[in-house]
């Protein structure tokens, strides 16, 4: 489920590349980047059991978008061929995706409650990084 919701999150970023702004390589790279971020956000939500942490993380990551000026590519509209080779364009975002997957595995490892040291659990509860589930019957 995490995979499909992250893929959908990545595909939702295709709306930036419609019409005159269409560049298939830039669109592919952005979708892959957003897919990796979606995996990280899902892992954060599963680890912390709190939706607000990924929302806050997303807002911090995208704060620069509000201050960016849109830049038109230099060769837009002049009919020039793309200088990006197919194979290099295809594997270009994979290094970032690999880093994202490593971060996802670290977050999911932290989320395994039995693998955390007791001091780390207390610290995470104190800083409200995880929600404490009430024990029933006590």
VOGU-3710 file (C-alpha; in Angstrom, 3 decimals, decimal comma):
1> xxxxxxxxxx> 0,000/0,000/0,000  2,836/2,373/0,839  4,354/1,769/-2,599  1,151/2,588/-4,492  0,296/5,694/-2,468  3,851/6,976/-2,994  3,658/6,245/-6,716  0,358/8,123/-6,903  1,963/10,998/-4,982  4,760/11,062/-7,574
11> xxxxxxxxxx> 2,369/10,921/-10,521  0,356/13,813/-9,096  3,403/16,007/-9,743  3,026/15,584/-13,520  0,636/18,539/-13,563  3,660/20,858/-13,483  4,763/19,646/-16,911  1,791/20,178/-19,185  1,473/22,262/-22,314  4,453/24,389/-23,287
21> xxxxxxxxxx> 6,413/23,271/-20,208  6,470/19,604/-21,287  9,913/18,076/-20,989  9,716/14,294/-20,568  13,071/13,959/-18,780  12,390/16,691/-16,254  8,894/15,294/-15,671  10,297/11,766/-15,168  12,973/13,005/-12,764  10,436/15,006/-10,755
31> xxxxxxxxxx> 8,012/12,074/-10,550  10,815/9,780/-9,334  11,914/12,376/-6,778  8,353/12,823/-5,517  7,923/9,018/-5,414  10,999/8,706/-3,189  9,747/11,504/-0,965  6,353/9,787/-0,768  8,063/6,623/0,498  9,881/8,663/3,145
41> xxxxxxxxxx> 6,658/10,426/4,200  4,812/7,099/4,504  7,649/5,669/6,572  7,628/8,737/8,811  3,897/8,344/9,347  4,224/4,633/10,130  7,148/5,209/12,477  5,657/8,127/14,388  1,989/7,075/14,062  1,259/10,725/13,446
51> xxxxxxxxxx> 0,235/12,389/10,165  1,463/15,825/11,245  5,174/14,905/11,142  5,144/14,101/7,376  2,963/17,161/6,722  5,451/19,371/8,553  8,368/17,668/6,762  6,686/18,267/3,388  6,054/21,931/4,212  9,689/22,464/5,220
61> xxxxxxxxxx> 10,970/20,727/2,103  8,753/22,793/-0,208  9,126/26,188/1,486  11,549/27,277/-1,241  8,933/26,704/-3,952  7,069/29,799/-2,793  10,123/31,952/-3,478  11,315/30,396/-6,759  10,954/32,206/-10,046  9,904/29,949/-12,901
71> xxxxxxxxxx> 12,774/29,521/-15,339  12,157/28,671/-18,987  14,583/26,229/-20,561  17,037/27,891/-22,931  16,166/25,672/-25,911  12,390/25,817/-25,505  10,616/26,389/-28,760  13,670/26,411/-31,033  13,252/22,792/-32,180  16,628/21,690/-30,797
81> xxxxxxxxxx> 17,011/18,000/-30,004  17,574/16,902/-26,437  21,203/16,192/-25,574  20,268/13,695/-22,851  20,975/10,104/-23,804  18,218/7,593/-23,080  20,111/5,308/-20,673  21,725/8,125/-18,694  18,380/9,932/-18,460  16,683/6,751/-17,275
91> xxxxxxxxxx> 19,134/5,973/-14,467  19,837/9,573/-13,436  17,274/9,760/-10,577  18,112/6,289/-9,244  20,916/7,500/-6,962  18,498/9,843/-5,192  15,907/7,078/-5,039  18,492/4,729/-3,521  19,258/7,298/-0,814  15,515/7,668/-0,159
101> xxxxxxxxxx> 15,133/3,874/0,155  18,001/3,695/2,642  16,293/6,388/4,707  12,996/4,464/4,457  14,625/1,273/5,762  16,223/3,193/8,634  12,870/4,751/9,556  11,080/1,407/9,398  13,831/-0,167/11,522  13,349/2,591/14,098
111> xxxxxxxxxx> 9,596/1,959/13,956  10,057/-1,601/15,149  9,311/-1,067/18,809  11,190/-4,066/20,111  14,456/-2,998/18,500  14,688/0,425/20,159  16,652/0,968/23,339  14,515/2,015/26,300  16,190/5,446/26,571  15,380/6,165/22,924
121> xxxxxxxxxx> 11,718/5,239/23,423  11,474/7,613/26,411  13,142/10,392/24,426  10,799/9,903/21,452  7,763/9,978/23,766  9,071/13,067/25,584  9,615/14,947/22,319  6,204/13,691/21,116  7,712/11,993/18,075  5,575/8,911/18,705
131> xxxxxxxx> 2,129/8,489/20,132  1,734/6,309/23,185  -1,087/3,855/22,747  -3,192/3,395/25,897  -3,069/-0,032/27,485  -6,549/-1,555/27,646  -7,738/-3,132/30,844  -5,625/-1,108/33,271
//
